[in-house]
Amino acid sequence: MCKSLRYCFSHCLYLAMTRLEEVNREVNMHSSVRYLGYLARINLLVAICLGLYVRWEKTANSLILVIFILGLFVLGIASILYYYFSMQAASLSLSNLWFGFLLGLLCFLDNSSFKNDVKEESTKYLLLTSIVLRILCALVERISGYVRHRPTLLTTVEFLELVGFAVASTTMLVEKSLSVILLVVALAMLIIDLRMKSFLAIPNLVIFAVLLFFSSLETPKNPVAFACFFICLITDPFLDIYFSGLSVTERWKPFLYRGRICRRLSVVFTGMIELTFFILSAFKLRDTHLWYFVIPGFSIFGIFWMICHIIFLLTLWGFHTKLNDCHKVYFTHRVDNNSLDRIMASKGMRHFCLISEQLVFFSLLATAILGAVSWQPTNGIFLSMFLIVLPLESMAHGLFHELGNCLGGTSVGYAIVIPTNFCSGHTHGTGEWALAGGDILRLDTLLEWWREKNASFCSRLIIVLDSENSTPWVKEVRKINDQYIAVQGAEMTKTIDIEEADPPQLGDFTKDWVEYNCNPSNNICWTEKGRTVKAVYGVSKRWSDYTLHLPTGSDVAKHWMLHFPRITYPLVHLANWLCGLNLFWICKSCFRCLKRLKMSWFLPTVLDTGQGFKLVKS
């Protein structure tokens, strides 16, 4: 009796200590990542304080001392609001606004007379350390699965730090201050462009960085401080290009689900920005040094730019007209669980977006040419407006490109097949399905059937397995080279203490997977520790090469006749001719190789299939 009690006690104690170690390990990891973020923030605060102190010490400007003390006072108030009044949102908003403002002061105050001072050098090294810590913290957070991505254009932190930085630029002359404010707007547009995963977001980032640090643009006096501000804001959206598993409609949700009036006003606002850029470009005509090149070039490409952008604005207006029709159906049949992307597919939005993508690309090309012809390296306002227009048009191109690639066509078929004993079916250790009568079904046999049925088509096959031995099929599908095949499987924990949790059952994965894909507000995290049912998936080698049917020349002509005035018809022939040349085949080939490399070596945790559901892995 005593031995039994001792055994039970020791066993329970062992289980409790084991579970406590697992929880502590997980909590410690999460806490370590959080403390790393705190360290980066504290390091940045020390760098700002030291930098402002050096400027006050060397210039004896009492205003710097007043702002410095006021900044510390505001940060103290923010700490009190956070810890004593539980007003976290107000505290973080206040601190982020002042971080942006103080870092802006560090950028814009002149330090040419004491660049080699020891304290100034220490400030630079502290800023560089902040950059490294910020990147490391963001990377570890995403690798560990502690970041839950939500649809947003700009986060509150990003917006407030940008506002604070822009306010700090008012310490300069009016023209320079306006140039910096427009540059901050351009940075905000670039952040949104990266977060939306636009097709041309990375080239825009490169152009922004080159013009910012290697041109005569009115850059701040302290390039290291500005690099710290720039990189810390860009890090999250840049890393999320790979780590974010949000679908196209989820990423664009803050825009696509916006009210009709707001979206219409966005088109008007875009037109005003484009017109401002054109007017600033015309200032180049004042340059009489190269008048024989500037005047003919601006006349020719300016007219081309105007035609392309009239079409661009008409395209945006037509897109919102079709989107308004989709919204009416969506809100009318919302109880039927019809998603907006499904409604857009049934309304022919994919066809519209594929054609519009070509037209918006012409607008981008026209902007690049006009910017090159009217280049004004000493005009900071022109350069800032150029950096605003590029990501703005890039986002429109990216939206049409991605909707054209992921939305279904005008005819969509849905089938629900519920065979008896399928998702709870028996399988052999090598993955074959165990059928009645002792027969088996191999993956090769299934692929032979698929090749016969898919011989005259170009479709994808996605197999979802909720069985005991799905991993062999997941590994085997990665060797297939001639078809677009994906296998979503499940892995069940073999050893589990039934006293701590219920053992996994066949069908548990299907329930979680359907909930994850059908309920946007789900709380399922596939990478969390201690999951009894884990997810795993694999795709064939050419999976990323898949494309849907593209519109023909006659489709483009019909679209043009329906949505554009007759005077623009000559441009349709130019568009068809240039698209037929396939001038960017080298870029497309490189991009296709990069996507294949990503799917082979860096398989994402969440893969959007573009069919309304996602493949996941733990």
LUMBAMAR-395627 format. One line per 4 residues: their letters; for each residue x negated, y, z negated of C-alpha. Coordinates in steps of 0.001 Angstrom, whole numbers. Layout:
<sites>
a) X/Y/Z; ... .
</sites>
This chain:
<sites>
mcks) 0/0/0; -2784/2403/-949; -4684/1509/2248; -1591/2246/4339 .
lryc) -1058/5608/2642; -4724/6447/3028; -4596/5488/6703; -1488/7611/7322 .
fshc) -2982/10571/5490; -6323/10357/7316; -4572/9905/10659; -2320/12935/10115 .
lyla) -5295/14984/8913; -7293/13978/12007; -4426/14953/14305; -3988/18277/12556 .
mtrl) -7703/19106/12725; -7932/18059/16386; -4968/20228/17304; -6379/23116/15269 .
eevn) -9702/22864/17115; -7924/22920/20495; -5825/25939/19507; -8859/27748/18091 .
revn) -10851/27002/21250; -8102/28442/23407; -7520/31446/21150; -11247/32105/20870 .
mhss) -11613/32075/24639; -8721/34469/25066; -10008/36662/22273; -13507/36665/23775 .
vryl) -12173/37915/27088; -10140/40594/25330; -13141/41680/23257; -15222/41850/26427 .
gyla) -12694/44343/27795; -12883/46336/24555; -16685/46322/24789; -16552/47703/28333 .
rinl) -14174/50460/27206; -16251/51376/24136; -19414/51382/26235; -17750/53779/28691 .
lvai) -16624/56039/25816; -20180/56187/24440; -21497/57040/27922; -18958/59857/28308 .
clgl) -19714/61269/24850; -23463/61142/25427; -23159/62696/28880; -20989/65573/27673 .
yvrw) -23316/66154/24725; -26318/66440/27058; -24481/68974/29223; -23571/71060/26192 .
ekta) -27094/70828/24821; -28765/71897/28076; -26276/74562/29216; -25076/75900/25843 .
nsli) -21576/76112/27328; -19192/76313/24382; -16247/75231/26558; -17833/71784/26978 .
lvif) -18103/71436/23212; -14459/72463/22756; -13264/69966/25393; -15495/67258/23912 .
ilgl) -14115/67749/20387; -10572/67998/21730; -11105/64742/23638; -12243/62925/20486 .
fvlg) -9279/64398/18622; -6839/63149/21278; -8408/59676/21250; -8069/59672/17461 .
iasi) -4378/60531/17755; -3997/57715/20275; -5575/55273/17800; -3218/56409/15036 .
lyyy) -183/55988/17312; -1365/52495/18241; -2250/51074/14826; 27/52926/12397 .
fsmq) 3171/53728/14388; 3168/50747/16802; 3564/53143/19755; 1311/51148/22071 .
aasl) 2661/52542/25333; 2271/56199/24293; -1164/55535/22809; -2545/53762/25878 .
slsn) -1060/56365/28226; -2680/59212/26285; -6067/57481/26075; -6104/56525/29783 .
lwfg) -5237/60089/30801; -8089/61467/28707; -10531/58817/29872; -9890/59904/33447 .
fllg) -10189/63581/32538; -13422/63246/30546; -15014/60993/33166; -14030/63592/35772 .
llcf) -15786/66303/33764; -18869/64113/33638; -18733/63871/37437; -18201/67533/38271 .
ldns) -20404/69366/35770; -23763/70227/37310; -26718/68182/36003; -29379/69136/38545 .
sfkn) -31531/70921/35964; -31805/67942/33609; -31574/64864/35838; -34737/63370/34359 .
dvke) -33743/63930/30742; -33905/60806/28585; -30328/61195/27368; -29083/61700/30934 .
estk) -30913/58544/32040; -29365/56672/29104; -25934/57901/30205; -26510/56481/33697 .
ylll) -27549/53099/32317; -24528/53023/30019; -22267/53787/32988; -23877/51008/35026 .
tsiv) -23418/48649/32085; -19730/49614/31948; -19367/48721/35610; -20911/45283/35077 .
lril) -18811/44574/31973; -15622/45717/33714; -16215/43447/36721; -17179/40521/34483 .
calv) -14095/40958/32283; -11724/41139/35267; -13333/38093/36886; -13264/35944/33730 .
eris) -9634/36919/33054; -8586/35690/36469; -10690/32533/36455; -9280/31631/33023 .
gyvr) -5718/32267/34181; -4955/34989/31614; -3639/37464/34210; 17/37253/35197 .
hrpt) 512/39173/38406; 3565/41396/38694; 4840/43294/41749; 3599/46879/41512 .
lltt) 2008/49524/43703; -20/51365/41062; -306/50333/37424; 241/52906/34688 .
vefl) -3468/52794/33781; -4534/53497/37364; -2028/56322/37825; -2938/58106/34598 .
elvg) -6685/57831/35127; -6298/59185/38668; -4206/62098/37364; -6750/62859/34637 .
fava) -9597/62771/37157; -7709/65103/39516; -7017/67569/36686; -10738/67610/35842 .
sttm) -11516/68735/39417; -9784/72070/38749; -12998/73201/37045; -14443/73723/40565 .
lvek) -13565/76263/43258; -10093/76045/44788; -11187/74599/48152; -13438/71991/46562 .
slsv) -10794/71173/43973; -8179/70621/46700; -10613/68366/48557; -11169/66227/45438 .
illv) -7428/66043/44647; -6765/64797/48189; -9645/62355/47750; -7969/61013/44590 .
vala) -4739/60570/46580; -6732/58692/49208; -8170/56437/46482; -4647/55730/45223 .
mlii) -3570/54798/48768; -6604/52516/49077; -5746/50757/45795; -2198/50128/47039 .
dlrm) -3569/48953/50390; -5796/46394/48650; -3067/45257/46260; -690/44667/49190 .
ksfl) -3427/42555/50869; -3132/44486/54108; -4893/42986/57098; -7223/46006/57411 .
aipn) -7647/46738/53693; -11281/45563/53489; -12411/47654/56523; -10665/50646/54936 .
lvif) -12573/50026/51698; -15863/49965/53615; -15007/53185/55492; -14004/54881/52233 .
avll) -17240/53895/50492; -19431/54929/53451; -17776/58330/53855; -17793/58900/50110 .
ffss) -21388/58107/49288; -23215/58528/52616; -21635/61640/54168; -21486/65344/53451 .
letp) -18091/64980/51798; -17695/67064/48642; -18746/64303/46296; -19177/64910/42548 .
knpv) -22465/66095/41091; -22947/62796/39259; -22614/59947/41795; -23182/57276/39133 .
afac) -20218/58513/37082; -18025/58651/40164; -19174/55162/41200; -18145/53971/37719 .
ffic) -14706/55577/38121; -14298/54214/41658; -15446/50639/40973; -13490/50266/37722 .
litd) -10271/51202/39525; -10976/49109/42630; -12046/45930/40797; -8596/44554/39915 .
pfld) -6874/44993/43314; -10008/43808/45127; -10227/40572/43105; -6469/40038/43431 .
iyfs) -6877/39691/47195; -8007/36170/46321; -6497/35503/42896; -2981/36915/43307 .
glsv) -429/34256/44251; 2442/36652/44945; 4229/36186/48245; 4587/38954/50818 .
terw) 8067/40006/49701; 6999/39817/46040; 4007/42105/46620; 6119/44576/48582 .
kpfl) 9097/44323/46221; 8680/47855/44743; 9065/49201/48298; 11438/46742/49983 .
yrgr) 13946/46853/47111; 13795/50630/46784; 16957/52654/47425; 17902/53709/50939 .
icrr) 17325/57424/50355; 13866/56895/48831; 12755/54754/51753; 14083/57269/54286 .
lsvv) 12253/60051/52456; 9064/57985/52604; 9257/58100/56414; 9696/61898/56314 .
ftgm) 6797/62184/53874; 4641/60027/56165; 5475/62285/59097; 4411/65352/57111 .
ielt) 1081/63726/56222; 462/62796/59860; 1290/66323/61030; -1066/67820/58434 .
ffil) -3877/65565/59648; -3235/66618/63255; -3356/70323/62319; -6604/69833/60402 .
safk) -8032/67960/63385; -7207/70943/65615; -9601/73075/63534; -12354/71381/65516 .
lrdt) -11384/73607/68462; -13048/76494/66635; -16392/74819/67279; -17673/76575/70399 .
hlwy) -20985/74735/70374; -19636/71637/72169; -16542/73216/73741; -16996/71285/76996 .
fvip) -16599/68032/75046; -14219/69046/72253; -11488/70795/74265; -10926/68091/76944 .
gfsi) -11336/65299/74390; -8894/66792/71914; -6387/67584/74673; -6379/64032/76054 .
fgif) -6550/62077/72805; -4362/64565/70957; -1512/63936/73401; -2121/60188/73144 .
wmic) -2076/60490/69334; 1198/62414/69355; 2938/59860/71611; 1697/56936/69508 .
hiif) 2802/58546/66259; 6218/59528/67505; 6645/55846/68307; 5151/54993/64917 .
lltl) 7718/57097/63059; 10570/55748/65222; 9365/52232/64408; 9406/52948/60669 .
wgfh) 12873/54477/60945; 14158/51459/62890; 12632/49104/60323; 14476/50836/57500 .
tkln) 17714/50744/59505; 17432/46960/59823; 16350/46699/56197; 19444/48652/55114 .
dchk) 21616/46107/56961; 19786/43317/55130; 20379/45073/51805; 24118/45236/52449 .
vyft) 24253/41478/53040; 21937/40820/50083; 24063/42716/47571; 27287/41330/49027 .
hrvd) 26189/37683/48799; 23887/37937/45810; 25906/35354/43880; 25079/32815/46598 .
nnsl) 21358/33060/45686; 20450/34315/49144; 16973/35845/48907; 16145/39023/50796 .
drim) 13461/37346/52913; 15962/34689/54009; 18428/37401/55011; 15705/39323/56858 .
askg) 14853/36146/58734; 18467/35621/59786; 18676/39262/60962; 15757/38889/63375 .
mrhf) 13352/40958/61288; 10376/38748/62162; 10684/39503/65868; 10967/43220/65135 .
clis) 7862/43139/62899; 5710/41231/65394; 6372/43828/68096; 6071/46737/65650 .
eqlv) 2689/45422/64522; 1278/46069/68007; 2729/49594/68083; 1346/50485/64648 .
ffsl) -2048/49151/65680; -2009/51641/68568; -1294/54393/66049; -4293/53297/63972 .
lata) -6469/53208/67063; -5277/56679/68093; -6030/58033/64603; -9542/56575/64651 .
ilga) -10239/58064/68097; -8817/61479/67212; -10778/61489/63962; -13994/60725/65867 .
vswq) -13346/63395/68521; -12476/66075/65952; -15042/65020/63344; -15793/67811/60844 .
ptng) -18472/66624/58414; -18491/69898/56469; -14704/70072/56030; -13906/68098/52873 .
ifls) -10142/68585/53242; -10196/67065/56756; -12235/64064/55600; -9940/63498/52608 .
mfli) -6839/63636/54825; -8493/61185/57218; -9026/58802/54281; -5351/59203/53325 .
vlpl) -3971/58520/56808; -6048/55380/57428; -4746/53282/54473; -1234/54668/54999 .
esma) -1101/53350/58551; -2983/50226/57476; -228/49439/54957; 2448/49788/57659 .
hglf) 422/47503/59929; -123/45021/57100; 3577/44958/56212; 4634/44228/59781 .
helg) 1800/41724/60233; 2653/39714/57129; 6428/39814/57570; 5932/38716/61164 .
nclg) 3832/35777/59983; 5961/34586/57076; 9606/35288/57921; 11607/32661/59770 .
gtsv) 13181/33286/63159; 16777/34038/64010; 17722/30341/63788; 16865/28724/60464 .
gyai) 17810/25187/59481; 17967/23869/55929; 18250/20229/54928; 18594/18655/51496 .
vipt) 17666/14974/51431; 18217/13077/48171; 17110/9469/48747; 17611/7039/45913 .
nfcs) 14547/6490/43738; 12267/8887/45601; 10874/11429/43224; 10782/8723/40567 .
ghth) 9504/6115/43007; 6768/3580/42380; 3380/3909/44030; 224/1865/44173 .
gtge) -3069/3078/42760; -4242/4128/46226; -1175/6333/46756; 959/4096/49019 .
wala) 4682/4136/48343; 6061/861/47029; 9171/-36/49054; 11802/-2687/48572 .
ggdi) 10831/-6203/49617; 7162/-5682/48837; 6537/-3307/51746; 4388/-203/51476 .
lrld) 4278/3135/53251; 856/4610/53943; 57/8229/54726; -1282/7163/58132 .
tlle) 2083/5639/59020; 3911/8791/57991; 1530/10884/60104; 2087/8658/63143 .
wwre) 5829/9228/62851; 5221/12947/62511; 2965/13093/65581; 5658/11385/67656 .
knas) 8369/13793/66507; 6131/16866/66679; 4516/16119/70048; 6328/18898/71934 .
fcsr) 6422/21349/69023; 3991/23117/66708; 5345/22690/63197; 3996/22068/59717 .
liiv) 4668/19071/57497; 4770/19678/53733; 5060/16601/51503; 6034/17028/47841 .
ldse) 5200/14024/45656; 6413/13528/42115; 4835/10136/41544; 2192/8495/39396 .
nstp) -558/8284/42027; -253/11282/44317; -3907/12371/44035; -5232/9943/46734 .
wvke) -2893/11484/49323; -3932/14980/48264; -7586/14064/48865; -6879/12220/52103 .
vrki) -4900/15055/53689; -7968/17315/53473; -9674/15129/56117; -6929/15582/58743 .
ndqy) -8029/17806/61611; -5323/17663/64287; -2151/18608/62371; -871/21210/59920 .
iavq) -173/19055/56853; 60/19868/53147; 634/17571/50182; 1867/18866/46823 .
gaem) 1298/16307/44112; 1394/15925/40343; -983/14554/37743; 326/13147/34482 .
tkti) -1724/13073/31324; -2590/9460/30539; -3326/9825/26840; -1024/11868/24652 .
diee) 43/11633/21061; 3780/11022/21047; 3963/12648/17626; 2802/15960/19088 .
adpp) 4765/16015/22372; 7006/13852/24496; 5173/11743/27078; 5478/12994/30669 .
qlgd) 8168/11443/32827; 8579/11110/36571; 10755/14016/37619; 9301/16512/35120 .
ftkd) 7070/18004/37808; 9951/18441/40239; 11965/20253/37599; 9101/22655/36780 .
wvey) 8133/23151/40428; 11677/23998/41513; 12094/26342/38548; 8809/28056/39395 .
ncnp) 9819/28623/43022; 13482/29464/42536; 13456/31594/39384; 11375/34814/39695 .
snni) 11544/35367/35917; 10185/31931/35011; 7565/31503/32279; 5763/28536/33807 .
cwte) 1971/28798/33832; 298/25936/35683; -3160/26756/34328; -2232/26768/30634 .
kgrt) -4067/24392/28323; -2354/21273/27087; 55/20759/29996; 1208/17134/30154 .
vkav) 2150/17445/33843; -383/19191/36047; -120/20218/39674; -2518/19485/42518 .
ygvs) -2272/20120/46233; -4306/19749/49392; -4045/21011/52965; -5456/19841/56285 .
krws) -8514/21497/57806; -6542/23571/60314; -3776/24624/57928; -4819/28295/57912 .
dytl) -4776/28434/61748; -1018/27953/61941; 973/30691/63674; 4597/30975/64637 .
hlpt) 5882/31697/68143; 4788/35142/69333; 6964/37510/71406; 6437/37573/75160 .
gsdv) 6100/40616/77395; 9794/40538/78264; 10624/40423/74533; 8554/43565/73981 .
akhw) 10274/45296/76931; 13754/44489/75576; 12760/45705/72148; 11450/48955/73645 .
mlhf) 14677/49589/75577; 16760/49131/72430; 14774/51298/70019; 12786/53924/71972 .
prit) 13500/56722/74479; 12819/56185/78190; 9933/58659/78249; 7813/56250/76203 .
yplv) 8256/53299/78611; 4818/53673/80263; 3222/52896/76926; 4863/49469/76850 .
hlan) 2890/48449/79934; -300/49727/78337; 490/47812/75126; 1179/44565/76995 .
wlcg) -1959/44968/79092; -4279/45675/76152; -2770/42898/74022; -3253/40508/76912 .
lnlf) -6961/41350/77062; -7438/40068/73486; -10203/42584/72840; -10667/41545/69220 .
wick) -11121/37821/69783; -14487/37875/67996; -12956/39463/64892; -10061/37013/64983 .
scfr) -12451/34063/65284; -14517/35264/62329; -11377/35832/60277; -10127/32346/61129 .
clkr) -13470/30841/60025; -13307/32767/56742; -9791/31498/56082; -10891/27929/56782 .
lkms) -13829/28376/54403; -11497/29733/51726; -9101/26786/52038; -11979/24273/52023 .
wflp) -14166/25608/49219; -12106/28175/47307; -8608/26750/47325; -6325/29332/45623 .
tvld) -4356/28408/42523; -1106/29484/44206; -599/29185/47968; 2355/30933/49573 .
tgqg) 3637/28759/52430; 5703/31572/53904; 8777/29325/53783; 10211/30608/50517 .
fklv) 8195/28389/48171; 4605/28006/46984; 2119/25216/46477; 349/25248/43111 .
ks) -2544/23633/41310; -3534/23549/37655 .
</sites>
